[in-house]
């Protein structure tokens, strides 16, 4: 009887232990499954968010690229214009002529598709400014200054439509062209007169700021 009782107790203990182990394993499995699902869902959500961010960045980049191209074209025009101005200040006909040719090319290549409402006006401004730039590329310094006077008004009108990312100063010489006066654009407020050069280098004043 002792032996039978001992065997019975042992069997019961083994069965109980087995049941306990199975229960623990099932409980652990249930506890882990939601966590694994949450982790998978989080990864999927993060991927979606990342995709949306990338899409948004791509759209923004495309939007900026168009503006940058237009601004770059206007920037080249300004660079060439300012080179002419500096050459006339320094009374350097050859440098003014070279910059005039470069400006004519830059004006001809300006993309104005972004400015739907003002396209016709821009075309007219560009055409006239280009003609003045071409004259500057093949004239003596007296005629270069005459065309620079008229072209400065065209460049100012062009910037009024396209805008610019630079701060510019509109200066005025009251004595040029038999005291009729003339304007020019500069990146500094310091007066360096392109119409008289060294003869009257500081003749003029700043009329306005352009931004």
Secondary structure, DSSP 8 states (H G I E B T S, - for coil): -HHHHHHHHHHHHHHHHHHHHHHHHHHHHHHHHHHHHHHHHHHHHHHHHHHHHHHHHHHHHHHHHHHHHHHHHHHHHHHHHHHHHHHHHTT-HHHHHHHHHHHHHHHHT---TT-TTTHHHHHHHHHHHHHHHHHHTTS-HHHHHHHHHHHHHHHHHHHHHH--SS-EEEEEESSHHHHT-EEEEESSSS---TTTGGGGTT--EEEEEE-
